[in-house]
Amino acid sequence: MTEVHDDRPGSAADALAIIQAQQAQVSSAISPKAYLFFLFWGAAWIVMGVSGFLAGIDVFPGWVAGVLGTAAIVAAGIASAVVGIRSGRGLAGQSTRQGMLYGLCWPFAMVGVSVFVAAMSAVGGLSSDQMAIMVPAAYALVVGALYAASGAVWGSMNNFVLGIWIVVVGGVSPFLGTPANLLFFGVGAGGGMLAVGVAELVRSR
């Protein structure tokens, strides 16, 4: 007699467990180290915000904050690029194309915000204090919207909640004035990214 192996789920709970396991396996294969992006950029935003705040209360000169912030952005960008390239090797298809197009939104959005900021400085005649209030808020609003959009498109509640939180940080920070807004911006938005990164790391284990 031939032995028959019945691999069908015995209940709805078993079926759900199998589906969840398969989804986790696919997610891990597509983006095995997604948590690193949140950790990299969360740390970078905290460095930018805290250093800007410390410069604002004259702990050290403004150029030191500029160097620290630039170094943090460059380091996070390089690290993210390396992880992204390695994670994307051997992958193709509609989801990869979708991810690539979404990824292209970021540099275009950041360039757009930078041009807007430059225009407000040159044409709007804003003071340095006014610029210090507007610039972090503008970037936070755009970044938050992009994160929330990615969560909506790919069904990631972590991304969606993080995006909404960053939008809230961007909207509230101007009311704090400078340099307190920089600290709130860095710790609030950067801390949110770190929290999501840790949550994603735990979930991937």
Order of alpha helices (4+ residues) and beta strands (2+ residues): alpha-alpha-alpha-alpha-alpha-alpha-alpha
